[in-house]
Amino acid sequence: MSTSQTVSERIKAFNSQLLPNIVQRKYQLMAEDPFRFYRGTNHLFYEDLKASNPLPSSPSVWLCGDLHLENFGSYKGDNRQVYFDLSDFDEGILGPSLWEITRMVTSIFVGFDTLQISPNLTEKCAAKFLKKYADVLASAKARYIELATSTGLIKELLEKVSARKDEKWLRKRIKEDGSGNFKFKELEYKQFPVDNQELKEALIHHMSNLTLYKNEKLTNFSVLDVCFRIAGTGSLGVKRYLFLLQTKEDYWLLDMKETKPSSLKSYIEVQQPSWSSEGERVISIEYRMQDVPEALLTTTVFKGNSYKIQEMQPTEDKIDFHQVKDDFDHLFKLIENMAMLTASAQLRSTGRQGSAIADELIAFGKIDTWQEPVLSYSRAYARQVKNDYQRYLEDYKNGFFHNPNT
């Protein structure tokens, strides 16, 4: 941990290269509650974890790099089926498995406290996550969740998103321009126009010349419009665009999001592969860790910056934990499923460019000496997050993060 900078100074320095007007929205969201603050400060977590070095050694595996309660969700795979799985790989990297697990368990302590779930139940859920994770590793069997195999709240989520009508969902985001053509609506905190005409034309030209695949090559499409997109918390401030495409049969929304180096890179000692771009790193790790990759997943380079491209879908959604905070059985099952998916993602990606082989993960799952250190650190760091949040909130209210140009 840096001793010469305050928490707020560390946050401001980390975000200094992001788009100033968008990062103001990130600061605003981080001020909502400790869990939103935790989601937006992945860099603080790993800087502090590296400095304190509290964990026993663990196998090197592929990490999504920012695992927490909100980074599991539904999506449509490239086989057009709907799945529930890990859903964000921007921080993906090769590193110690317990770094990912500790990030997740800390999110249980922080998130459940924010939801006012009892400390006793929180402790049980955190321990349950670790036990289920270990059991799945020891079984050596990677599993997945689709609609047919889902239960409880995940089943309800997948049924809900599967029933959404594409046209109704699309109409919330686009409108006719008066001449029979469609363009994006301006939606506060979600999407707004690209006012720079030169940039807009360059973006449309770039997308029009990309090769896209939906099971097979997607041909004869035209790009009708592009806008800036705002979504998430941790990645707010990177360049992100939403494209409206039209084919002979239908319309598509494609998300093009700038990919930055993983914020874990400075703290990981494991040798990393050589990637052609940050976008290649992100989608390669996503392909390895998910059972079925997301639809229309690819990368590109625009004006010297690396981007990840994927289809934006009506089937994308997250679990609303407010629905189950008083339903212990559903909560336990949900945490168990998240643990199963985490272990499965690590098993699925074994033996690739330096990651541990399955036998190492099986052996690691069969011991439990690492579980108490993870619980102890996660419990203590959750208290630190609350303290850091209070200092951040005070500085935020006092204008420390205000940008006079917005």
N, C-alpha and C positions, 0 to 999 in steps of 0.2 A: 504494500500500500504506500502511496506517495505521502511523505510527511511534510512536504513543502507546499502542498496545495490543499485547499478545502475541497469537499465533495462537489460543491457547485463549480469551482474552478476546473476540476477534472472533467465534469460533464460538459462545460462550455468549450474546453479545449478539444475534447473528442468530437464534438459536433460542429467545429468551426469551419469545416470544408463543405458542409451541406448547404442546400439552398436556403438563404436567410428567411425568406417569407414562409416557407413550409416548415422549417425547424421551429418557428414560433408556435405552430400548431402542436408540434411534438412536446414542447415545453409545457404548453397548456394542458395537454392530456396527462402528462406525468404528474401534474399537480393535483389530479383528481383524487388519488388514494395511493397507499403504499404499493399495492400490487401493480397498478399502472406504472408507477415509478420503477418498480423492479423490472417490468417488461422493457422499459426504455433504457436500462442501464446495464446491459449485458457486459459491457466493457469493464464496469466497476467490479462486477462479480468475479470475473476471471483474473483481473489484476490483483484483487485481494486474495483470491484463492492461491494464486501463484506465490504471493508474498508470504503467506502463512504456512503453506505446504502441510496441511493437516491430515492428508489422506494417505492410506497405504498404497503401494503400487498396484496397478491393475492393467489388464491387457490393452494394447493399442487397438482401437476400433474406429470405424467411421462414425463421426458425431454429426448430428444436425447443427450442434454448436449453440443452440439457444432453446433448449427443451424446457417448456413450462406448461402449465395447465391449458393455456390458450393456443398452444402450437400443435394441437391435435384438431383435425376437422374433416369434413366430408368433401369429396371432389369426384369428378367423373374421370375415369381412367381412359387410356387410349383405346381400350376395348369397349368404351361407352357404358360400362357398368359403374355403379356408384360405390365408393369405398369410404371407410373411416380410417385415418392413419396419421402419422406424423406429417406435418404440412408446410414446414418452413425450413429451407436449407441454405439460406443466404450466408450463415456463419459456418457452414459445413467445413469440417477439417478432420484429419487423422490425429487422434489423441487418446489419452487414458480414459477408459470407459467410465470410471467413477467421477470424472469431471462432469460428464453429461448427467449422470444419475444424481449427483449432488445439486446441480442446478435445478433439476426437476423436483427433488424432495424439498429444497428450500422454497420453491414456488408453492408447494402444498402448505407449508407453514405460513408463508406470507399471504397467499390467496385465501386460505381458510380463515385466518385472523381478520382479513378485510371483510369477509362474508359473515363474520361474527359466529363462526362455528366453534363449538367448545374445544378448549385445548386437549381434553381427553380424547375426543373423536379425531382431532387432528393428528395426535400421536399415533393412534391406531391405524389411520389411513396411511401415514408416512411409513410405518413399519410394514403394513400390508403391501405397499408398492415395492419395497425392497425384497420382501419374501417372494412375491410373485415374479419379479424380475429374475431373481436367482433361480427359482424353480424352472422357469422357461429356458434359461441358459443351460441348466443341467439336463433338461430333456432333449436339447439339441434340435428341437422342432420349431421352425419358424411358422407362425400362423398369421392370418389376416382377418379383417372384418369387412364383409359386404352385407348387403341387405338381407340375404337369405340366412346368414350366420349370426346376425346381430340380435341383441336382446336389450331390454330396458330402454334407457334414455337414448342410447345410440340408435337403436331400432326406430324409435320415434323420430329422431333427427333424419335418418336416411329415408324413412317413409315420407316425411314432410318435404324434403328437398327433391325427391324423385317425383312428387306430385306437382311440383311447380311447373307452370306453363312458360315455355321459352318466350313466347310473344308478349305475355303480360309482364314478365320480368324485364324484357328488352325495352318495352314502351315506357318504363319508369326512367330510362336513361337516355332515350333518343326522342326526337320530334321531327315533324316535317318542316321544311324551311320555306314553304309557300310555293315552291315550284315542283312539288312532287318528290323531292329528294329528302333524305334523312340526314340529320346531324345531331351531335350530342347536346343535351340540355346542360345548363349550368346548375350544378347541385352543390350547395354549400358543404364544405368539408369532405366532398367526394370527388367532384370533377369540375374543372373550369377550363375555359378556352385557351388555346395557344394563340396569343395575340400577335406574336412575332410572325409575320406572314412568311418571311424567308425560312424560318425554322419549320413552320408548319408544312410548307411545300417540300422541304428537304426530308422531313419525316415521312410524308405520304409517298414520296418517290422511293425512299429507302424500303419501306414496307412493301410497296408494289413490286419490287424486284427481288424479294426474298423467295426462297423455295420452302414451302410449308407442307407438312404431312398430316393427314387425318386418316390413319390406317394405310392410305396410299397418298400419292402426291395430290395436293390440293391445287387445282388449276382453274384458270378463267375466273379469278376473283378481282374485284376492284375495291380500292380503298376510298370510302366515302367521306371520312372525317377522322380527326384525331384530337384528343384533349389531354390535359394534365389529369392524372389520377392521384388521389390521396387515399391511403389505406394503411392499416396497421398502426404500430406505435414505434417500435425500435428502428424501423427503416425509413421513417418519415424524414424527408429532407434530401433523399436521393432523387435523381431524375426518374420520373415514371410517367408513361404515356398509355393511353387507351385508344385503340384503333377500332373503327367500325368498318367491317368488310362485308361485301355483298357477293354472293355467288348466284348461279342460276336458280338454286333451290331455296336458299335462305340467307340469313345475316349471321355474322360472327363478331364477337368482341375479343380482341387480343390485347393482353397486358404486356407491355414492354418495360421492364424494370432494370435500372442500372445496378450492376453488381460490383460491390467494393470488396477489397480483401477482408477475410474473416478477422473479426476483432480479437480472436483467440491467437492469431498468428504470432504475436510478440511473446506469448507466454508458453507456447507449446515447444517442447524440445525434440519431439519426434520428427524425423526427416519426412518432408512432404514431397509428393510427386511434383513433377514440372508440368504445369497446365499451360495450354496455349492462351487462355484468358480466364478471368474470374468467372465468367459465365459458364465456361466449360467445367470448372471446378464445381459450381453449384449444381448443374444438372447431372453431372456424372455421379455425384454423391446421392442425389435424389433417386436416380435410376437404380443405384445399388441398394438403397435402404428401403424404398417402398416396394411392396409386392407387385403393384402395377403402376407405372408412371402416369403422370397427368397428361391430359390430351394436348396435342399441338405444342409439345415442349421442345424448345430449341434455343439457340443463342445467336447473337449477332454483335457486331461492333459498329457503332454510329458516332461519327465525329471523334474517333479515338477512344471512346468509352465503351466498355463491355456491358451487354444487356442480356437478361434472360427473357424469353418470350414464352407465354403460355396462354391457353384459352381461358377467358373469364367466363364462368358458368353460373347458372342459377342453382346448381347443386353444391356450391361452396357455402359452408356454414360452420359455426362453432357450437359447442355445448354451452348452454346457459346454466351456469352452476347455481344461480338463484333458484332454479326449479327443484334442485335436489338437496339443498343445504340442510333441510330438515328431514330428509328421507334417507336414513342411514343405510338401508340395504342397497338402494340405487347408487348411493355415493361410493360404498365399498366396491360394488361391481364395476363402476366407472373407473375407479383408480386401478383396480386389477386389470381391466382391459388396457389401460394406458401403459401399465407395466409390461403386459404381454406384448404389446406393439413395439415398445422400446427394445426389449430383448430380441424380438423377432427381427427387427431392423438390423441389429448388430450381428445376429446369426446369419442373416441373408447376405451380408456384405463381407463375410470372412474371407481371408486369404487374398485380398485384392490390394496390390501395390503397398504392401507393408502392414496391412491389418492382420490381427491374430487369426490363426486357423481355428476351426470349430472346437477342436480338442482343448485348446487353451480356455475358450469360453465355457465349455462344459465343466472343466476342472474348477474354474473361478466360481461358477454357480453353485458348486457343491460345498464350498466353504462359506462360513458366515462371519468370520472375524472382522470383515470390512464393514459390516452393516452398522455397528454401533458408532464407529468414527464418522460415518456419513450422517447418521441421525444427529449426533452431537454437534457437528459443524453446522449442519443445516439449521438446527434449532437456534444456535447462537447467531448465525449470520442473519436469520430472519429478524432477530431483535436489532441487529445493526441496520438492516434495511429500514426499519421503522424510525430509527434515530436519524439516519441519513435523509430520509424523506422529510422529516420535520425541519431539518436544516435547509434542505432544498426549498421547501414550501415557503419558509421565511424569506429566503433570498429571492424567490420568484415573486412574492408579493411586494418586496421592496424594489423590484425593477432591475435586479441584477442581470436577468436574461432578456430584457427588453431591447428590441432592435428599433432604433429611432427612424429607420427608413421604411418601416412597414406601417 
